[in-house]
Amino acid sequence: EVQLVESGGGLVQPGRSLRLSCAASGFIFDDFAMHWVRQAPGKGLEWVASVNWNSVSLNYADSVKGRFTISRDNNKNFLYLQMNSLRGEDTALYYCAKADGIGTGYGLDVWGQGITVTVSS
Amino acid sequence: QSVLTQPPSASGTPGQRVTISCSGSNSNIETNYVYWYQQFPGTAPKVLVYRSNHRPSGVPERFSGSKSGTSASLAISGLRSEDEADYYCAAWDDSLSGFVFGGGTKLTVL
């Protein structure tokens, strides 16, 4: 069974950093691109970042570019999101998601359960 | 404002056929795969349609996706009360080099 389990969320002050992790299992991790998507309370889905299978192609939403960094460890089957200079508008439920192909242009076919990030003083 | 445009709400009665539209452009829907997701309150989204018109195993045949030009649609036939949820379309956007979502459509079964 394909599983994605996020961790590392919590309450953080504005301007501080947080690192999200996503443990992947049940599929050949380095055969697929991976994404982070977030959902602010009561709002719709917002794509955050993506990484292709070998980390050559990294893409970011304008809202996080320069502050967030996506990375993956294909040896450990982990996806990460390093979030720096956090702002109140980054408060959301963050989902790790698997793409249905090797490149970042493929959509998301499996989602984790999500992890909450709250940015507040 | 979302890059992909969906109606904010849709409704139908049990047994009816309902269609949810998703309007985009030549940099997303026209040239890339479209995906449709169903989300119930407090749960993660679930893929209903992938690569524009493919249905994952376990998704009822009542759900179907199609695409024409810069628009896509999700059709739900034989509407059931358990279909009441939020539905999102999505696609890769070549101009933005990013994945874009529609604003979501809240489906109500009357």
Interface residues (C-beta under 8 A of the other chain):
Chain A: H35 V37 G44 L45 E46 W47 S50 N59 Y60 A61 Y95 D100 T104 G105 Y106 G107 L108 D109 V110 W111 G112 Q113 G114
Chain B: S2 N32 Y33 V34 Y35 Y37 Q39 A44 P45 K46 V47 Y50 R51 P56 D86 Y88 A90 A91 W92 S97 G98 F99 V100 F101 G102 G103 G104
